[in-house]
Every structure is written in C-alpha cells, then in structure tokens.
Amino acid sequence: MGILAAVNSVYWHEFFFMLFAGISVVFAVCVLLTQNIVRMAFYLVLSLGSTAGLFFLAGAEFVGAMQLMIYVGGTLVLLIFGVMLTAQQRYIKMNTHPTDWVLATIVGGSLLVLLIGAATGVDSWKDASASTKALTTLDADDARTATPLGLALTGVRVDKLDSDSALTNGQSGYLLPFIIVSVHLLVVLIGAAYMARTKRSATAPVGRAERARLNIMQMEHETDDVVYSASKQSSSSLLNSDQNQAEESTDEAEE
C-alpha cells in the first residue's frame, strides 16, 4: 500500500515533461558539439522524438504525430540514407569555420532569449493550466480537425459537404491508394539503395590490405626496374671494354 501511495503521489505529467525536455535539450547540445554526421543524425532523432513527446503531453496529438512523421520519419531518415549511400570514407566529419560558431551562437542565443521571455511571461503555470483547460478540452465534433485538413490538402471542399457525408465523418476512399503509394515509395527507396551500392562497389575506395598489397607490388616492380637497369649498364660497360680491348689488340698487330 505504501508503494501504491507513493506511485499515486508522483506527478507523472510533470515527470515525463521534465524527462522529455531534458532529453531534447541534452541531445540538441550533442548535435551542436559532435562532428560526425551519422551520430549527429542519431542525436537529432532523439531530440526531435522527445519534442514530439512534449507535444503529446501538451494535448497537441496532431502536431506530435506530424513531428514524428515529417521530421523523425522523413527528413532524418533521408539524411541517414543519403550519408550511407554517398559516403566515401568510414567516418564522415564536418569541418566548421570559427565564423560558423559565432553565427550559430548568435542565432541560438536569440532563440533562447525568446523562449525564456515567453516562458517567464506567464504569471503562474498552475493558474494558466487551470484557465486553459476549458480551451484545450473540446467536443468530439470540434476536435476533428485532422480529417478536414487532410481532405483540403487533396482538393476536397469540406465546406461544401453535407454533415452526414462519409468524408465528413472521417471515412474516405483514399486508404488503398495511400497504401499503394507507400509501397511504391518503399520499392523506389530499395531500388535506389541497390543501384547506389552497385556503383559504389565498382568505384569503392581501396582498403588497407589492398593498399598494402599494391604498395608491395609497386616496390617489387621498382626493384625489378632497378636490377634491370643495373644489369643493362653492366652489360653495356662490359661490351665497351671488350670493344676497347679488341681495338687495342688490332692496333698492336698493325704496329
């Protein structure tokens, strides 16, 4: 009973808020400090995923889902695949100029001041949460904003539909085309990865063992060239000495 009472006394909302906020801040700083692009993308995944958790805790499920789908599931995955398919070295690092650090410090400091001003502008978080509870708690009919937004993006005039229409109630006929497009994009991604891997295998950088073997072969070839040139010079010198001796013997015979 004591354990259950202790668990019930914990403010889980505040706990998860501090957890997600700490993870997002720590890994955002890691993104700034690291120079490895792959690690940077991994840290950015954790930071943006924690930001999506903050959106879910704030009651903005749609914004949190878009955060996961667009940033974590789209942009970062594209970045990671781009690095894996185009990297010519084992570790990819970014060389930053000192002016880049100055510009990043100015922009980051400005955003930090803006966020601190927005956070300290609220008199009391508890009173603000109590006063905005009625605003964040909506009816089922008023809370369905994702369906009209999605239909508007496809070109359907939601304001021209009847209240009893299947599209208005969230039932549309775009599920099968959506699945087909998703599978098509997956096939295209796999094909692009296969083509890029084939091209890389043809022009892959030489490894250490292969480089050492090529160096040994080059040294042996250079040694053979030196030996051949030395033997050629010795044979030519011997031939010249024989010719000189023959000429001397001929001159002596004539005398």
Contacts in CASP RR format, 6 or more apart in sequence:
PFRMAT RR
TARGET T0000
AUTHOR 0000-0000-0000
METHOD contacts of the structure
MODEL  1
MGILAAVNSVYWHEFFFMLFAGISVVFAVCVLLTQNIVRMAFYLVLSLGS
TAGLFFLAGAEFVGAMQLMIYVGGTLVLLIFGVMLTAQQRYIKMNTHPTD
WVLATIVGGSLLVLLIGAATGVDSWKDASASTKALTTLDADDARTATPLG
LALTGVRVDKLDSDSALTNGQSGYLLPFIIVSVHLLVVLIGAAYMARTKR
SATAPVGRAERARLNIMQMEHETDDVVYSASKQSSSSLLNSDQNQAEEST
DEAEE
13 57 0 8 1.000
16 53 0 8 1.000
16 57 0 8 1.000
17 54 0 8 1.000
17 57 0 8 1.000
20 50 0 8 1.000
20 51 0 8 1.000
20 53 0 8 1.000
20 54 0 8 1.000
20 57 0 8 1.000
21 50 0 8 1.000
21 54 0 8 1.000
22 50 0 8 1.000
23 46 0 8 1.000
23 47 0 8 1.000
23 50 0 8 1.000
24 46 0 8 1.000
24 47 0 8 1.000
24 48 0 8 1.000
24 49 0 8 1.000
24 50 0 8 1.000
24 51 0 8 1.000
24 54 0 8 1.000
25 47 0 8 1.000
27 43 0 8 1.000
27 44 0 8 1.000
27 46 0 8 1.000
27 47 0 8 1.000
27 50 0 8 1.000
28 43 0 8 1.000
28 47 0 8 1.000
30 39 0 8 1.000
30 43 0 8 1.000
31 40 0 8 1.000
31 43 0 8 1.000
31 44 0 8 1.000
31 47 0 8 1.000
32 104 0 8 1.000
34 40 0 8 1.000
34 43 0 8 1.000
35 93 0 8 1.000
35 94 0 8 1.000
35 95 0 8 1.000
35 96 0 8 1.000
36 91 0 8 1.000
36 92 0 8 1.000
36 93 0 8 1.000
37 79 0 8 1.000
37 83 0 8 1.000
37 92 0 8 1.000
37 93 0 8 1.000
37 94 0 8 1.000
38 80 0 8 1.000
38 83 0 8 1.000
38 84 0 8 1.000
38 92 0 8 1.000
40 94 0 8 1.000
41 76 0 8 1.000
41 79 0 8 1.000
41 80 0 8 1.000
41 83 0 8 1.000
44 76 0 8 1.000
45 72 0 8 1.000
45 76 0 8 1.000
48 67 0 8 1.000
48 71 0 8 1.000
48 72 0 8 1.000
48 76 0 8 1.000
49 67 0 8 1.000
49 68 0 8 1.000
49 72 0 8 1.000
51 67 0 8 1.000
52 64 0 8 1.000
52 65 0 8 1.000
52 67 0 8 1.000
52 68 0 8 1.000
52 72 0 8 1.000
53 64 0 8 1.000
55 61 0 8 1.000
55 63 0 8 1.000
55 64 0 8 1.000
55 67 0 8 1.000
56 64 0 8 1.000
59 136 0 8 1.000
62 145 0 8 1.000
62 146 0 8 1.000
81 189 0 8 1.000
81 193 0 8 1.000
83 92 0 8 1.000
85 192 0 8 1.000
85 193 0 8 1.000
85 196 0 8 1.000
85 197 0 8 1.000
85 200 0 8 1.000
86 196 0 8 1.000
88 205 0 8 1.000
89 205 0 8 1.000
122 128 0 8 1.000
144 170 0 8 1.000
147 167 0 8 1.000
147 168 0 8 1.000
147 170 0 8 1.000
147 172 0 8 1.000
148 158 0 8 1.000
148 168 0 8 1.000
151 158 0 8 1.000
151 167 0 8 1.000
151 172 0 8 1.000
152 158 0 8 1.000
154 174 0 8 1.000
156 167 0 8 1.000
158 167 0 8 1.000
158 168 0 8 1.000
161 167 0 8 1.000
161 168 0 8 1.000
162 168 0 8 1.000
166 172 0 8 1.000
206 214 0 8 1.000
END
